Amino acid sequence: MNEIFDEALIARNRARAMARNAAGSDFLLELAARELADRLSLVERRFDDAVELFGGTGLTARAALATGKIGALRRIETDASFGEAENPVTVSGYESVPLEPQSVNLILSPLSLHLTNDTPGMLIQMRRALKPDGLLLAAMPGSGTLSELREVLLAAETEIYGGASPRVIPFADIRDIGSLLQRAGFALPVIDEESFTVRYDHIFALMRDLKAMGMANPLLGRSRRPVSRKFFLRAAELYAERFADPDGRIRATFSIVFLSGWAPHESQQKPLKPGSAKMRLADALDPARRQDQP
């Protein structure tokens, strides 16, 4: 496995962000929590044993519990500071799912899978932890996320230093995410994507928000070379030139992929066997033949 993320740094970034608890910095997590809870509320069944996996502040856990669809819910986090005295968390490394096989019937994963070196392995661990007919509901940033910031940082560094290093993490394409769900053995996968535009006064406000979210650069291949004030000022100029609205505020795109999948169970709908169709495709597509059908 080719590692691209510094797992220890991810844990430190998230713990620092939790300790600071900057007002309003969890707006993306709040959005994901609300959407995942809405999707859970539409499922016609109850989940007695649920887990929130690396959900940060616990917004998703609270929103999911409010649906009335959950009996008991545990939270798993990278540090005990994410819990409370009356509601402690189970502490685990960021790339592991410390659950017994077939021990839970709902896993909630809000905005954490994008920082895993072995995303297929994490999905397999989740599927194994689910009881038959158990459900995974997850949200993760998609490929359009922070495209503007990536572009201007690359341009500014190339212009000033004659080369560039990765400063914004790579985000997966929705088609790749769907393939990973299937490879991990999930049945009935559903994947969709929504894009949101957030406006800021300038690039520095955006970067403060990202740090407050625990999303500071965790790439193993990140440059350790200090950059000058000139670099950030030039990036700010480029951002304002390319992605500002008429009022001068800049735009930042966040694309969130929502995914769900079920642990296989014999009661689930199965695809038809090859050759079992009662009409040829050519006949179905022929308007004249369709008119002859009763």
Sequence and secondary structure as in RCSB ss.txt:
>XXXX:A:sequence
MNEIFDEALIARNRARAMARNAAGSDFLLELAARELADRLSLVERRFDDAVELFGGTGLTARAALATGKIGALRR
IETDASFGEAENPVTVSGYESVPLEPQSVNLILSPLSLHLTNDTPGMLIQMRRALKPDGLLLAAMPGSGTLSELR
EVLLAAETEIYGGASPRVIPFADIRDIGSLLQRAGFALPVIDEESFTVRYDHIFALMRDLKAMGMANPLLGRSRR
PVSRKFFLRAAELYAERFADPDGRIRATFSIVFLSGWAPHESQQKPLKPGSAKMRLADALDPARRQDQP
>XXXX:A:secstr
    B HHHHHHHHHHHHHH  TTTTHHHHHHHHHHHHHHHTSSS EEEEEEES TTSHHHHHHHTTT EEEEEE
EESSGGGS SSS  EE  TT     TT EEEEEEES GGG TTHHHHHHHHHHHEEEEEEEEEEEE TTTTHHHH
HHHHHHHHHHHSS    S     HHHHHHHHHHTT EEEEEEEEEEEEEESSHHHHHHHHHHTT S  BTT   S
   HHHHHHHHHHHHHHHB TTS EEEEEEEEEEEEE   TTS     TT  SS HHHHH HHHHHH  
